[in-house]
């Protein structure tokens, strides 16, 4: 046995143990392992009879859901829940959730803000904001989310006076149920994610434009209009990198015109009661009492159209 080599081997072993301990300590200190959670609720229960609501939501990392219901108390309810994991030494992340309200005559203005620590020492799991609005209150929505999905459901006998919805990374889902009223333009934009709109016999103010734009992601439109829409309207869709999919069913005196463009991609159609060339289609009754215009464009991606008109 050579003493010098034994000493070198022992030194290497000690250094290895120290390195392993340092790595383990670093993992325990900073890698998100320690669970955390936060919950808060807010409601507006003023006695003033309200005529309209403007609500703005700005959130970092969470899903946002907006729904309308017959509230037994108050006009607006907002709940926030966030959970995830953080490093032991980093501690729980700072989660700042604030809701402020201003009453301007009979118009209520509500601002919802969620600021959250982000970075390698924190990982968020199930985090969301749920906004519930009394069905009787005509509402304008402004929503901006950094990372997360947005779901908006507008039921019957509810008025949406307009909407501006944006997410940096996440999907947008808008459901316009039968009897829902859309009184102003709806602007939907996802930088990375899909936009989904389904509309079944909703009612629209004349000239309303529903626009959907994606940077990277597809657009899905599912429109059924067998009842009177009460106004002419336009769906304007642009997918920069992604496809545009339209499923359309109209009846009676509701007519449609579809203008499409696929710059790098295919244009596919499946039609009943429509005629024309693929880039410009019209229902056989166009124009009629009520008219819906569709402007569909995909820069890099396909445009897929399934459209049917019934007498």
ZIPEGI-V884600 format. One record per run of one state. SS is the DSSP state (2 for helix, 1 for strand, 0 for the rest). FROM is the first residue (numbers start at 1). TO is the last residue. If there is no record, write none. Layout:
BEGIN
SS | FROM | TO
SS | FROM | TO
END
This chain:
BEGIN
0 | 1 | 2
2 | 3 | 30
0 | 31 | 33
1 | 34 | 44
0 | 45 | 51
1 | 52 | 61
0 | 62 | 62
1 | 63 | 69
0 | 70 | 75
1 | 76 | 86
0 | 87 | 94
1 | 95 | 104
0 | 105 | 106
1 | 107 | 116
0 | 117 | 121
1 | 122 | 124
0 | 125 | 127
1 | 128 | 134
0 | 135 | 137
1 | 138 | 147
0 | 148 | 149
1 | 150 | 154
0 | 155 | 158
1 | 159 | 169
0 | 170 | 171
1 | 172 | 176
0 | 177 | 180
1 | 181 | 182
0 | 183 | 185
1 | 186 | 192
0 | 193 | 194
1 | 195 | 200
0 | 201 | 202
1 | 203 | 204
0 | 205 | 207
1 | 208 | 216
0 | 217 | 218
1 | 219 | 225
0 | 226 | 232
1 | 233 | 241
0 | 242 | 243
1 | 244 | 251
0 | 252 | 253
1 | 254 | 264
0 | 265 | 266
1 | 267 | 272
0 | 273 | 273
1 | 274 | 277
0 | 278 | 279
1 | 280 | 283
0 | 284 | 289
1 | 290 | 300
0 | 301 | 302
1 | 303 | 310
0 | 311 | 311
END
